[in-house]
Amino acid sequence: MIEMPPPPEPPELEPDKIRALIDYADKQAAYVEAEMKLMRELGRTTPDEDLSELVAGWKFTAQGLRDSYDGQF
């Protein structure tokens, strides 16, 4: 049977640093969503410019940070 190593622990960071990282990821998601909306309004969208996966990635990152630090933030 394969022996699993212990799960990794998130790095110890000051609470303000963790909040700043989460805030950055949230703001990046909102920015890219606004950028996509503007492109649609200007009629400049193509399938290559669909950034929804990027938005989902930023949202996933923010949630992952929250979860890694036990939902404290």
ZIFEN-V286442 format. One record per residue. N is the residue number from 1. RES is the residue in one letter. SS is DSSP state (~ for helix, > for strand, _ for the rest). NEAR is the number of other ideal C-beta (glycine too) atoms within 12 Angstrom. D_CENTER is the distance of its C-alpha to the mean C-alpha in Angstrom with 1 decimal. Layout:
BEGIN
n=N res=RES ss=SS near=NEAR d_center=D_CENTER
n=N res=RES ss=SS near=NEAR d_center=D_CENTER
END
This chain:
BEGIN
n=1 res=M ss=_ near=3 d_center=35.2
n=2 res=I ss=_ near=4 d_center=32.1
n=3 res=E ss=_ near=5 d_center=31.3
n=4 res=M ss=_ near=7 d_center=27.6
n=5 res=P ss=_ near=7 d_center=26.5
n=6 res=P ss=_ near=6 d_center=25.0
n=7 res=P ss=_ near=7 d_center=21.2
n=8 res=P ss=_ near=8 d_center=19.5
n=9 res=E ss=_ near=11 d_center=18.9
n=10 res=P ss=_ near=18 d_center=16.0
n=11 res=P ss=_ near=12 d_center=17.5
n=12 res=E ss=_ near=10 d_center=19.4
n=13 res=L ss=_ near=18 d_center=17.9
n=14 res=E ss=_ near=12 d_center=19.3
n=15 res=P ss=~ near=15 d_center=17.8
n=16 res=D ss=~ near=11 d_center=17.4
n=17 res=K ss=~ near=17 d_center=15.3
n=18 res=I ss=~ near=26 d_center=12.9
n=19 res=R ss=~ near=19 d_center=12.8
n=20 res=A ss=~ near=17 d_center=12.3
n=21 res=L ss=~ near=26 d_center=9.3
n=22 res=I ss=~ near=29 d_center=7.7
n=23 res=D ss=~ near=20 d_center=9.3
n=24 res=Y ss=~ near=18 d_center=8.3
n=25 res=A ss=~ near=28 d_center=4.5
n=26 res=D ss=~ near=24 d_center=6.3
n=27 res=K ss=~ near=19 d_center=8.9
n=28 res=Q ss=~ near=24 d_center=7.5
n=29 res=A ss=~ near=27 d_center=6.7
n=30 res=A ss=~ near=18 d_center=10.1
n=31 res=Y ss=~ near=18 d_center=11.7
n=32 res=V ss=~ near=25 d_center=11.3
n=33 res=E ss=~ near=22 d_center=12.4
n=34 res=A ss=~ near=16 d_center=15.3
n=35 res=E ss=~ near=22 d_center=16.1
n=36 res=M ss=~ near=23 d_center=16.5
n=37 res=K ss=~ near=17 d_center=18.7
n=38 res=L ss=~ near=16 d_center=20.8
n=39 res=M ss=~ near=18 d_center=21.4
n=40 res=R ss=~ near=17 d_center=22.6
n=41 res=E ss=~ near=11 d_center=24.8
n=42 res=L ss=_ near=11 d_center=26.3
n=43 res=G ss=_ near=9 d_center=26.9
n=44 res=R ss=_ near=13 d_center=25.2
n=45 res=T ss=_ near=17 d_center=23.0
n=46 res=T ss=_ near=11 d_center=23.6
n=47 res=P ss=~ near=7 d_center=22.0
n=48 res=D ss=~ near=8 d_center=20.9
n=49 res=E ss=~ near=18 d_center=18.9
n=50 res=D ss=_ near=17 d_center=16.8
n=51 res=L ss=_ near=25 d_center=13.2
n=52 res=S ss=~ near=19 d_center=12.0
n=53 res=E ss=~ near=14 d_center=10.7
n=54 res=L ss=~ near=20 d_center=8.6
n=55 res=V ss=~ near=25 d_center=7.3
n=56 res=A ss=~ near=18 d_center=6.9
n=57 res=G ss=~ near=17 d_center=5.1
n=58 res=W ss=~ near=27 d_center=2.3
n=59 res=K ss=~ near=23 d_center=3.6
n=60 res=F ss=~ near=18 d_center=4.5
n=61 res=T ss=~ near=23 d_center=3.1
n=62 res=A ss=~ near=28 d_center=4.1
n=63 res=Q ss=~ near=19 d_center=6.7
n=64 res=G ss=~ near=19 d_center=7.6
n=65 res=L ss=~ near=29 d_center=8.4
n=66 res=R ss=~ near=22 d_center=10.3
n=67 res=D ss=~ near=16 d_center=12.0
n=68 res=S ss=~ near=22 d_center=13.0
n=69 res=Y ss=_ near=23 d_center=14.7
n=70 res=D ss=_ near=12 d_center=16.5
n=71 res=G ss=_ near=12 d_center=14.9
n=72 res=Q ss=_ near=14 d_center=16.7
n=73 res=F ss=_ near=25 d_center=14.1
END
